[in-house]
């Protein structure tokens, strides 16, 4: 090979290298002298630095740096580092010819001879402005997202490892769950679950479901650091990389306890409204049945009473007495039905509850038997209550008998009372501000939830056929509700039952009554020979009432309607009117109002199958509750004819 050939090939190689460098436009590739003077310049350098080769060759490369970097000596530092270490690489701001800046990735390599003499430097620069802008935008977005998550306090937002370990923790998580980041990061998230959920392996099951389905959403009880529980709405999202590999979970939890409690309260209110509507409907039906039944019982009992008098020595007297006893039992049932439907008249007075219970002590002991102990516990200085003494006695006796039946092998009944304030929600539409809470607690069998829910429903009973009507508790419920109070039941199977009676406290000006058991009734004067007009739309009741009046020594006239009675009074004079209350077209009360104008001195007795008169006339009138017997009728006549007694 000749020297000429070798030189030719070297020149060809150099030319190919030059062409290669000149073809690169995405990189600035140029040479520097040892002092930093630019000695070559490729099109890539011209494209993003803006200088032509004629403008820049022979100039120092330091002019590509910002004034601050030049003042800090960064150009010299780059060359010195490359010379000493064999290579220098960095990123930073550089300046174009037009003064604009760009973000550059720079590599400086020293060029040496075979003997190690420094000939200069090869410098490669790449414009990374767009990449840096994208990275900065991503960084800012991530920072904004981090600040957003950190600033959220209504949601617990945090990440879990694939195993369920907490890897980060926001302010909302700390507020809701009570843990600081240092206390919880690195711990397993299962500690937020209740003991029963942990025992059922629910945390692991939830992660498995989220991993399989991609997302899990549920509501359930969770536990705070202090051990208290809250109702949580939880979303768990699985996080996967570009290859589908599970890298962890994102978990968002919200405390929805207030919403849950509101929903529960709404459901309870709806249930109570439904129960109230059901009881009201049954009450109206029951009251109507009781009214009609009382009319029938009036006929039956009066007829039996008259038959007994006409057959004083008949062998049929025993059968007549049995029929009369059955009628009385029917009358007692209708009284309970009316009590449940709250269609009875109550004589509300100011009553000292301890005195009333003490007065019943002997009766209660006799009713429950020797195997059951009775204990009374009353605080000193209890306020008096507003109640009908007779009805309250009946209610208490019913509750005691129920307690006795729940303890066939014996036990204990505790009757207690204490003053209580008005609860958050009024007990009834006629609620007082203060109540006396009377409790009748037994140590009997108790009731399961299903039985407890139905216990006050009319005609519901757990006793055998013929051993109970199912009206005892419903009767007590009706009495207490009519007083403006409430009946509540608490019971656990095997642990007995407690009946709570919320009884309104009496006002200072309420009439007081001193309870005396078996208080004798004053004797009524015997009145005979009256001319009495009986008004009733039920012909059977009308006939029997007239027959009973004649048995009492009076003369009876009949009218099947109020209008017929008014027409008769134009032609005849009478001493007294006994009128049914519930009649079509004109009630007994409306008849009494008209008579107060046309016959102001004519006494009127209102009779009703309901114990209450819903439209009582302005003047107070004596009443007669159906069914009635000879004595009841005679007493009503005595009160009507001698109202000052």
C-alpha positions in Angstrom: 0.0 0.0 0.0 1.5 3.4 -1.0 1.4 6.5 1.1 -0.8 8.1 -1.4 -3.5 5.3 -1.1 -3.4 5.5 2.7 -3.9 9.2 2.6 -6.8 8.8 0.2 -8.6 6.4 2.4 -8.1 8.6 5.5 -9.6 11.5 3.6 -12.6 9.4 2.5 -13.2 8.3 6.1 -13.0 11.9 7.3 -15.5 12.9 4.7 -17.9 10.1 5.7 -17.6 11.2 9.3 -18.3 14.8 8.3 -21.3 13.8 6.3 -22.6 11.7 9.2 -22.3 14.6 11.7 -23.8 17.0 9.2 -26.8 14.7 8.7 -27.7 14.8 12.4 -30.2 17.6 13.1 -31.7 16.5 16.5 -28.3 16.9 18.2 -25.8 19.8 18.3 -22.5 18.0 17.6 -19.4 20.2 17.5 -15.8 20.5 18.6 -14.2 22.8 21.1 -10.5 23.8 21.4 -9.0 23.2 24.8 -9.9 26.7 25.8 -13.6 26.3 24.8 -13.4 27.9 21.4 -15.9 26.4 18.9 -13.9 24.9 16.0 -16.7 23.0 14.2 -20.5 23.3 13.9 -23.1 20.9 12.6 -26.6 21.6 11.2 -28.3 20.2 14.4 -26.4 22.9 16.4 -27.5 25.6 14.0 -31.2 24.3 14.1 -31.8 24.7 17.8 -29.1 27.2 18.8 -29.7 29.6 15.9 -26.1 30.3 14.9 -24.6 29.6 11.5 -21.1 28.1 11.4 -19.7 31.5 10.2 -21.3 33.2 13.2 -20.1 30.9 15.9 -16.8 29.1 14.8 -14.0 30.9 16.7 -16.2 32.1 19.5 -16.2 30.7 23.0 -19.0 28.2 23.8 -19.6 30.0 27.1 -22.0 32.3 25.3 -24.5 29.4 25.2 -24.8 29.6 29.0 -27.0 32.0 31.1 -25.3 35.0 32.6 -25.7 33.5 36.1 -24.1 30.2 35.0 -21.2 32.1 33.4 -20.7 34.1 36.5 -20.7 30.9 38.5 -18.0 29.4 36.2 -20.1 26.5 34.9 -18.5 26.5 31.4 -15.0 26.2 32.7 -16.2 23.6 35.3 -17.7 21.4 32.5 -14.4 21.4 30.5 -12.2 20.8 33.6 -14.4 17.9 34.7 -14.4 16.3 31.3 -10.6 16.7 31.1 -10.1 15.2 34.6 -12.7 12.5 34.6 -12.9 11.6 30.9 -16.5 12.6 30.5 -18.9 15.3 31.7 -22.7 15.0 31.6 -25.3 17.5 32.8 -28.7 19.1 32.2 -29.4 22.8 32.4 -30.7 26.0 30.8 -28.9 27.2 27.7 -29.4 30.4 25.6 -30.2 30.6 21.8 -28.9 33.3 19.5 -32.3 35.1 19.9 -31.9 35.1 23.6 -34.6 32.5 24.3 -33.8 29.6 26.7 -34.0 25.9 26.2 -33.4 22.9 28.5 -30.3 21.1 27.3 -28.9 17.7 27.9 -25.1 18.1 27.5 -22.2 15.6 27.1 -18.6 16.7 26.9 -15.9 14.2 26.0 -12.1 15.1 25.9 -10.2 14.4 22.7 -6.6 13.3 23.2 -3.7 12.2 21.1 -2.2 8.7 21.4 0.3 10.2 23.8 -2.5 11.7 25.9 -2.1 15.3 24.8 -5.4 17.2 25.0 -6.5 18.3 21.6 -10.0 19.6 22.5 -13.5 18.4 23.3 -16.4 16.8 21.5 -19.6 18.3 22.7 -23.1 16.8 22.1 -26.2 18.8 23.1 -29.8 17.8 22.9 -32.9 20.1 23.3 -35.1 18.6 26.0 -37.3 21.6 26.5 -40.5 19.8 25.5 -39.7 16.7 27.6 -38.9 18.9 30.6 -42.1 20.8 30.2 -44.0 17.6 30.0 -42.2 16.2 33.1 -42.8 19.5 34.9 -46.4 19.5 34.0 -46.7 15.9 35.3 -44.9 16.8 38.5 -47.1 19.8 39.1 -50.2 17.7 38.4 -49.0 15.0 40.8 -48.2 17.7 43.4 -51.6 19.3 42.9 -53.2 15.9 43.3 -51.2 15.2 46.4 -52.2 18.6 47.9 -55.8 17.9 46.9 -55.8 14.5 48.6 -54.0 15.9 51.6 -56.5 18.7 51.9 -59.6 16.5 51.7 -61.0 16.0 55.2 -64.4 14.5 54.5 -62.9 11.3 52.9 -60.3 8.9 54.1 -58.1 8.4 50.9 -55.1 6.2 51.1 -53.2 3.4 49.3 -52.7 -0.2 50.3 -50.0 -2.6 49.2 -51.2 -5.9 47.5 -51.0 -7.5 51.0 -53.2 -4.8 52.6 -50.6 -2.7 54.3 -51.3 1.1 54.5 -48.7 2.9 52.4 -49.9 6.5 52.7 -52.5 8.5 54.8 -54.4 11.7 54.2 -55.8 14.3 56.6 -59.4 12.9 56.1 -58.2 9.5 57.1 -56.7 10.9 60.3 -59.8 12.9 61.1 -62.2 10.0 60.5 -60.2 7.1 61.9 -58.1 8.9 64.5 -54.6 7.6 63.5 -51.7 9.8 62.5 -49.6 8.7 59.5 -46.7 7.6 61.7 -49.1 5.4 63.7 -50.8 3.6 60.8 -48.5 3.6 57.7 -47.0 0.1 57.4 -49.9 -1.4 59.5 -52.5 -3.8 58.1 -55.8 -2.1 57.2 -57.8 -5.0 58.8 -57.6 -3.1 62.2 -60.3 -0.8 60.9 -62.8 -3.7 60.8 -64.9 -4.9 63.7 -63.9 -8.0 65.6 -66.7 -10.0 64.1 -65.7 -9.0 60.5 -62.1 -9.8 61.3 -63.1 -13.2 62.6 -65.0 -13.8 59.4 -61.8 -12.8 57.4 -63.7 -10.0 55.7 -60.7 -7.7 55.1 -58.9 -10.3 53.0 -62.1 -11.3 51.2 -62.7 -7.7 50.2 -59.2 -7.3 48.8 -59.6 -10.5 46.8 -63.0 -9.3 45.4 -61.5 -5.9 44.5 -58.5 -7.7 42.8 -60.8 -10.0 40.9 -63.6 -7.5 39.9 -61.4 -4.4 39.7 -63.6 -2.6 42.3 -65.5 -3.2 45.5 -68.1 -0.9 47.0 -70.0 -1.6 50.3 -71.2 -0.1 53.5 -70.5 -1.5 57.0 -69.4 -0.8 60.5 -65.7 0.3 61.0 -63.7 1.0 64.1 -61.8 4.2 65.0 -58.6 4.3 67.0 -60.5 5.0 70.2 -62.6 1.9 69.7 -65.8 3.7 68.7 -67.7 2.5 65.6 -68.9 4.4 62.6 -70.9 3.4 59.5 -68.6 3.7 56.5 -69.2 3.8 52.8 -66.1 2.1 51.3 -64.7 1.9 47.8 -61.6 -0.2 47.0 -60.1 0.0 43.5 -57.4 -2.4 42.3 -54.2 -0.6 40.9 -52.3 -2.4 38.1 -49.3 -1.5 36.0 -49.0 -1.5 32.2 -48.5 -5.2 32.2 -51.6 -5.9 34.4 -49.6 -6.8 37.5 -51.4 -5.8 40.7 -49.4 -3.1 42.5 -51.8 -2.3 45.3 -55.2 -0.8 46.1 -56.7 2.7 46.3 -59.2 3.0 49.2 -61.7 5.7 49.8 -63.8 5.7 53.0 -66.5 8.1 54.0 -68.2 8.4 57.4 -71.9 8.1 56.7 -73.0 7.5 60.3 -75.2 10.5 60.4 -77.0 9.6 57.1 -77.4 6.0 58.4 -78.9 7.1 61.7 -81.2 9.5 59.8 -82.3 6.6 57.6 -82.8 4.4 60.6 -84.8 7.0 62.4 -86.9 7.6 59.2 -87.5 3.8 58.9 -88.5 3.7 62.6 -90.8 6.7 62.1 -92.4 5.0 59.1 -92.8 1.8 61.1 -94.3 3.7 64.0 -96.6 5.6 61.7 -97.7 2.3 60.0 -98.2 0.8 63.4 -100.2 3.8 64.6 -102.3 3.8 61.5 -102.9 0.0 61.9 -103.9 0.4 65.5 -106.1 3.4 64.7 -107.9 1.4 62.0 -108.3 -1.6 64.2 -109.4 0.7 67.0 -112.2 2.2 64.8 -113.3 -1.3 63.8 -113.1 -2.5 67.4 -115.0 0.5 68.7 -117.7 -0.1 66.2 -118.0 -3.8 67.0 -118.1 -3.0 70.7 -120.9 -0.5 70.2 -123.1 -3.0 68.3 -122.1 -5.8 70.7 -123.1 -3.6 73.7 -126.5 -3.1 72.1 -126.9 -6.9 71.9 -125.7 -7.4 75.4 -128.1 -4.8 76.7 -131.0 -6.8 75.2 -129.6 -10.1 76.5 -128.9 -9.0 80.0 -132.1 -7.1 80.5 -134.1 -10.0 79.1 -132.3 -12.5 81.4 -132.9 -10.2 84.4 -136.6 -9.9 83.6 -136.9 -13.7 83.1 -135.2 -14.3 86.5 -137.7 -12.1 88.2 -140.7 -13.8 86.5 -139.4 -17.3 87.3 -138.2 -17.0 90.9 -138.4 -20.7 91.7 -137.8 -22.2 88.3 -135.3 -25.1 87.8 -134.0 -23.0 84.9 -132.5 -20.4 87.2 -129.0 -22.0 87.1 -129.0 -21.8 83.3 -130.3 -18.2 83.4 -127.5 -17.3 85.8 -124.9 -19.0 83.6 -126.2 -17.0 80.6 -126.1 -13.8 82.6 -122.5 -14.5 83.7 -121.5 -15.1 80.1 -123.2 -11.8 79.2 -121.2 -10.0 81.9 -118.0 -11.5 80.5 -119.0 -10.2 77.1 -119.6 -6.8 78.7 -116.1 -6.9 80.3 -114.6 -7.8 76.9 -116.4 -4.8 75.2 -115.0 -2.5 77.9 -111.5 -3.7 77.1 -112.2 -3.2 73.4 -113.4 0.3 74.1 -110.4 1.0 76.2 -108.1 -0.2 73.4 -109.9 2.0 70.8 -109.8 5.0 73.3 -113.6 5.4 73.1 -114.3 5.6 76.8 -114.9 8.5 79.2 -112.1 9.0 81.7 -112.5 10.7 85.0 -109.0 12.3 85.0 -107.9 13.4 88.5 -104.7 14.1 90.4 -103.6 10.8 91.9 -100.8 9.7 94.2 -99.5 6.6 92.5 -97.9 5.0 95.6 -101.2 5.3 97.5 -103.1 3.7 94.6 -100.7 0.7 94.4 -100.8 0.3 98.2 -104.5 0.3 98.2 -104.4 -2.6 95.6 -101.7 -4.6 97.5 -104.1 -7.1 99.0 -106.0 -7.6 95.7 -102.7 -8.1 93.9 -101.4 -10.6 96.4 -104.6 -12.6 96.2 -104.5 -12.6 92.4 -100.9 -13.7 91.9 -100.7 -16.5 94.6 -98.2 -17.5 97.1 -95.4 -18.6 94.7 -94.8 -15.0 93.4 -93.2 -12.3 95.5 -94.3 -8.7 95.0 -92.0 -5.7 95.6 -92.8 -2.0 95.3 -90.1 0.6 94.9 -91.2 4.3 94.9 -88.9 7.3 95.3 -89.9 9.7 98.0 -91.8 12.8 97.0 -93.1 11.5 93.7 -95.3 14.0 91.9 -98.9 13.2 91.4 -100.1 12.0 88.0 -103.1 12.7 85.8 -105.2 9.5 85.5 -108.5 7.8 86.0 -108.0 5.8 89.2 -110.4 3.0 88.3 -109.0 2.5 84.8 -105.4 2.7 86.1 -106.2 0.0 88.7 -107.7 -2.2 86.0 -104.6 -1.7 83.8 -102.2 -2.5 86.7 -104.2 -5.6 87.6 -104.0 -6.8 84.0 -100.3 -6.3 83.8 -99.7 -8.1 87.1 -101.8 -11.1 85.9 -99.8 -11.2 82.7 -96.6 -11.3 84.7 -98.1 -14.1 86.9 -98.9 -16.1 83.8 -95.3 -15.7 82.5 -94.0 -17.3 85.8 -95.8 -20.6 86.2 -93.1 -21.9 88.6 -93.1 -18.7 90.7 -90.9 -15.6 90.6 -90.9 -11.9 91.5 -92.8 -8.9 90.3 -91.3 -5.4 90.9 -93.5 -2.3 90.7 -91.5 0.9 90.7 -91.9 4.5 89.6 -89.6 7.5 89.1 -90.0 11.0 87.5 -88.6 11.4 84.0 -88.3 14.3 81.6 -89.9 14.5 78.2 -88.0 12.4 75.7 -86.6 13.9 72.5 -89.7 13.0 70.6 -93.1 13.6 72.2 -94.9 10.4 73.3 -98.2 11.4 71.9 -100.2 14.3 70.5 -101.3 15.2 74.0 -97.8 14.9 75.5 -96.9 16.6 78.8 -93.5 18.0 79.6 -93.0 15.8 82.7 -93.8 12.1 83.2 -93.8 9.5 85.9 -92.3 6.3 84.6 -94.1 3.3 86.2 -92.5 -0.1 85.5 -93.9 -3.5 86.2 -91.0 -6.0 85.8 -91.2 -9.8 86.1 -88.6 -12.5 86.2 -90.5 -14.7 83.8 -90.0 -16.4 80.5 -89.7 -13.2 78.5 -90.6 -12.7 74.8 -88.8 -13.2 71.5 -88.6 -10.2 69.2 -91.5 -11.4 67.0 -93.8 -11.9 70.0 -92.7 -8.6 71.5 -93.6 -6.8 68.2 -97.1 -8.2 68.2 -97.7 -8.1 72.0 -100.0 -5.0 72.1 -102.0 -6.0 69.0 -105.6 -6.6 69.9 -106.6 -10.3 70.2 -103.0 -11.5 70.0 -102.2 -13.9 72.8 -99.7 -16.6 73.6 -102.1 -18.2 76.1 -104.1 -21.3 75.3 -107.6 -21.3 73.8 -110.1 -20.0 76.4 -107.3 -18.6 78.7 -107.0 -15.1 77.3 -108.8 -12.7 75.0 -105.6 -11.0 73.8 -107.1 -7.6 74.9 -105.2 -7.1 78.1 -102.1 -5.2 76.9 -104.1 -3.5 74.1 -106.5 -2.2 76.7 -103.7 -0.9 78.9 -102.2 0.7 75.7 -105.5 2.4 74.9 -105.9 3.8 78.5 -102.4 5.2 78.7 -102.6 6.7 75.2 -105.9 8.4 76.1 -104.2 10.0 79.1 -101.4 11.4 76.9 -98.8 8.8 77.9 -97.3 5.8 76.3 -96.8 2.1 76.9 -93.4 0.5 76.1 -92.3 -3.1 76.3 -88.8 -4.4 77.0 -88.2 -8.1 77.0 -85.5 -10.7 76.5 -86.2 -14.4 76.3 -85.3 -16.1 79.6 -84.8 -12.7 81.4 -88.3 -11.5 82.0 -90.4 -8.6 80.7 -90.6 -5.0 81.8 -93.7 -2.9 81.0 -93.2 0.8 81.1 -96.1 3.2 81.6 -95.3 6.8 80.9 -97.9 8.7 82.9 -98.2 12.5 82.6 -97.6 14.5 85.8 -100.6 16.4 87.1 -100.9 20.1 87.1 -101.0 22.0 90.4 -104.7 22.9 89.9 -105.9 19.4 88.9 -108.6 17.9 91.2 -107.1 15.5 93.7 -108.5 12.2 94.8 -107.5 10.2 97.8 -107.6 6.5 96.8 -109.7 4.2 99.1 -110.1 0.6 98.1 -113.7 -0.6 97.9 -115.1 2.8 98.7 -118.9 2.3 99.4 -121.3 3.9 97.0 -123.9 6.3 98.5 -127.4 5.0 98.6 -129.6 6.4 95.8 -133.3 7.4 96.5 -135.9 5.1 95.1 -137.9 6.9 92.4 -141.1 5.5 90.8 -144.0 6.5 88.7 -142.2 8.6 86.2 -143.4 9.1 82.6 -140.2 8.3 80.6 -139.7 8.6 76.9 -137.0 6.1 75.5 -135.4 7.0 72.2 -133.3 4.3 70.4 -133.0 3.3 66.8 -132.5 -0.4 67.8 -136.0 -1.7 68.4 -134.8 -4.7 70.5 -132.9 -2.3 72.9 -136.0 0.0 72.9 -138.4 -2.8 73.9 -136.2 -4.2 76.6 -135.3 -0.8 78.1 -139.0 0.0 78.3 -139.7 -3.4 79.9 -137.0 -2.7 82.5 -138.4 0.7 83.3 -141.9 -0.7 83.8 -140.3 -3.3 86.2 -138.9 -0.3 88.1 -142.4 1.2 88.4 -142.3 3.7 85.6 -144.4 4.3 82.5 -142.3 4.0 79.3 -143.0 5.6 75.9 -141.0 4.6 72.8 -139.5 6.5 69.9 -137.3 5.0 67.2 -135.6 8.3 66.2 -134.8 11.8 67.6 -137.3 13.4 65.2 -140.0 11.0 66.3 -139.3 11.9 69.9 -139.6 15.7 69.1 -142.9 15.1 67.3 -144.2 13.1 70.3 -143.3 15.9 72.8 -145.6 18.2 70.9 -148.6 15.9 72.0 -147.5 14.4 75.3 -145.7 15.5 78.4 -142.9 13.4 80.0 -140.8 13.6 83.2 -137.6 12.2 81.7 -136.0 11.3 78.3 -133.5 8.4 78.0 -131.9 8.6 74.5 -129.3 6.6 72.7 -126.4 8.7 71.5 -125.4 7.1 68.2 -128.4 7.4 66.0 -128.7 8.3 62.3 -129.8 11.9 61.1 -129.7 13.3 64.7 -127.6 12.0 67.6 -128.7 11.9 71.2 -126.5 14.9 72.0 -128.1 16.9 69.2 -131.5 16.0 70.5 -130.5 17.2 73.9 -129.4 20.5 72.5 -132.8 21.1 70.8 -134.6 20.1 74.0 -132.5 22.6 76.0 -134.3 25.3 73.9 -137.8 23.8 73.6 -138.0 22.0 77.0 -135.3 23.6 79.2 -136.4 21.9 82.4 -136.8 18.4 80.9 -134.0 16.0 82.3 -132.1 13.9 79.6 -130.0 10.8 80.0 -127.5 9.9 77.2 -127.0 6.2 76.7 -124.2 4.8 74.5 -122.5 1.6 73.5 -119.4 3.7 73.5 -118.4 4.9 76.9 -117.6 8.4 75.5 -119.9 11.0 74.0 -117.9 12.6 71.2 -120.2 15.7 70.9 -121.3 16.3 74.5 -123.9 19.1 74.6 -123.1 22.4 76.4 -125.0 21.4 79.5 -123.6 18.4 81.5 -125.9 15.4 81.3 -125.9 12.1 83.2 -124.8 9.2 81.0 -125.7 5.5 80.9 -123.2 3.1 79.5 -124.5 0.0 77.6 -124.9 -2.7 78.6 -126.8 -1.7 81.8 -128.8 -3.6 84.3 -131.7 -2.6 86.6 -129.5 -1.1 89.2 -127.5 0.9 86.7 -130.6 2.2 85.1 -132.1 3.2 88.5 -128.9 5.0 89.5 -128.9 7.0 86.2 -132.6 8.0 86.8 -131.8 9.1 90.3 -128.9 11.3 89.1 -131.0 12.8 86.4 -133.9 13.6 88.6 -131.8 14.9 91.5 -128.8 16.6 89.8 -127.8 18.4 92.9 -127.1 15.2 94.8 
